[in-house]
Amino acid sequence: MQTNKRMLKWLFFTLIVLFPWASNGFAGPFDEIVAFGDSLSDNGNLVLVENQPLPDSALYFEGRFSNGRIWVEYLADPERLDAPLTNRALGGAQSDGLLPPGLIEQVATHIATDGFQLSSSTLFIIWIGGNDYFNADSDFPPVVANIKDAMERLVEFGARHILVMNLPDLGTIPDTLGTPEAAEATAFSTGFNTALRNMLDTFSSEYPEVDLYEFDVLAFFVMIQSDPGAFGFSNVTDPSPNFQVENNFDGAGHVFWDDKHPTTQTHSLLADQVFTSLSEQIPPAGTNNEVQNEDHSSTCFINSLNW
């Protein structure tokens, strides 16, 4: 099992494509992390919105849709990126929309709050799309178009580092697994991820001044599902039984806390994977100044794995 675990991790972390002429894009740590998205990245924002009572504090930890801290909080920790976190994500958000504010609205709010001048050393993170499927329909092209719109707005006001996350297979989460909707949910995830990858390829060539990173969440969950024991999990298909027990936030062994949201243990592992993929691209200080002067961007791809 240990050999299998090492192999899985080696495959996952080394499948990185770098254009040979591209700069690594970093002169040092980020000065801030700004997260946009939905309940997968919300660390307590929704409970501050008027007439939005969820999540229930007896079932979810301190306003998060999990049993503990979520991945962007772990990513910002001193042992990882060690940067202050500004979180704009809201549970229930879609790629567009006002209640709760979607991605487009979150980005507009942040730009205005930051005085219409964004730091070129900030890492902006976008993870959105699941609620567009669950709350709307299976039409994914408009979702990808909204993500591109949000990215273009960020770049217009100075953003130079953007990390974009794709979707897990929505047909394999507890909410849809084994149901008649599973095939459609999987088809949405597949179509969305392909369209997102194509858009990011185009975006990278259109905005060469931007260091663009793509993290493959689909491959992350497939990795865990392929050998859950190697990562400390015993159940990858069901919500934690403690989710229904008020004020019991022990989700040990379970990938999912409820029928859609991961446990804090899964969030922590996700933060580790994202951090590793990013830190491998940060060169030692002063080693890449000459290359950075070239008008090229670096694009870090953790490719989909053929499991």
Rosetta blueprint (number, residue, H / E / L):
1 M L
2 Q H
3 T H
4 N H
5 K H
6 R H
7 M H
8 L H
9 K H
10 W H
11 L H
12 F H
13 F H
14 T H
15 L L
16 I E
17 V E
18 L L
19 F L
20 P L
21 W L
22 A L
23 S L
24 N L
25 G L
26 F L
27 A L
28 G L
29 P L
30 F L
31 D L
32 E E
33 I E
34 V E
35 A E
36 F E
37 G E
38 D L
39 S L
40 L L
41 S L
42 D L
43 N L
44 G L
45 N L
46 L H
47 V H
48 L H
49 V L
50 E L
51 N L
52 Q L
53 P L
54 L L
55 P L
56 D L
57 S L
58 A L
59 L L
60 Y L
61 F L
62 E L
63 G L
64 R L
65 F L
66 S L
67 N L
68 G L
69 R L
70 I L
71 W H
72 V H
73 E H
74 Y H
75 L H
76 A H
77 D L
78 P L
79 E L
80 R L
81 L L
82 D L
83 A L
84 P L
85 L E
86 T E
87 N E
88 R L
89 A L
90 L L
91 G L
92 G L
93 A L
94 Q L
95 S L
96 D L
97 G L
98 L E
99 L L
100 P L
101 P E
102 G L
103 L H
104 I H
105 E H
106 Q H
107 V H
108 A H
109 T H
110 H H
111 I H
112 A H
113 T H
114 D L
115 G L
116 F L
117 Q L
118 L L
119 S L
120 S L
121 S L
122 T E
123 L E
124 F E
125 I E
126 I E
127 W E
128 I L
129 G L
130 G H
131 N H
132 D H
133 Y H
134 F H
135 N H
136 A L
137 D L
138 S L
139 D L
140 F L
141 P H
142 P H
143 V H
144 V H
145 A H
146 N H
147 I H
148 K H
149 D H
150 A H
151 M H
152 E H
153 R H
154 L H
155 V H
156 E H
157 F L
158 G L
159 A L
160 R L
161 H E
162 I E
163 L E
164 V E
165 M E
166 N L
167 L L
168 P L
169 D L
170 L L
171 G L
172 T L
173 I L
174 P L
175 D L
176 T L
177 L L
178 G L
179 T L
180 P L
181 E L
182 A H
183 A H
184 E H
185 A H
186 T H
187 A H
188 F H
189 S H
190 T H
191 G H
192 F H
193 N H
194 T H
195 A H
196 L H
197 R H
198 N H
199 M H
200 L H
201 D H
202 T H
203 F H
204 S H
205 S H
206 E H
207 Y L
208 P L
209 E L
210 V L
211 D E
212 L E
213 Y E
214 E E
215 F E
216 D L
217 V H
218 L H
219 A H
220 F H
221 F H
222 V H
223 M H
224 I H
225 Q H
226 S H
227 D L
228 P H
229 G H
230 A H
231 F H
232 G L
233 F L
234 S L
235 N E
236 V E
237 T E
238 D E
239 P E
240 S L
241 P H
242 N H
243 F H
244 Q H
245 V L
246 E L
247 N L
248 N L
249 F L
250 D L
251 G L
252 A L
253 G L
254 H E
255 V E
256 F E
257 W L
258 D L
259 D L
260 K L
261 H L
262 P E
263 T L
264 T H
265 Q H
266 T H
267 H H
268 S H
269 L H
270 L H
271 A H
272 D H
273 Q H
274 V H
275 F H
276 T H
277 S H
278 L H
279 S H
280 E L
281 Q L
282 I L
283 P L
284 P L
285 A L
286 G L
287 T L
288 N L
289 N H
290 E H
291 V H
292 Q H
293 N L
294 E L
295 D L
296 H L
297 S L
298 S L
299 T E
300 C E
301 F E
302 I E
303 N L
304 S L
305 L L
306 N L
307 W L
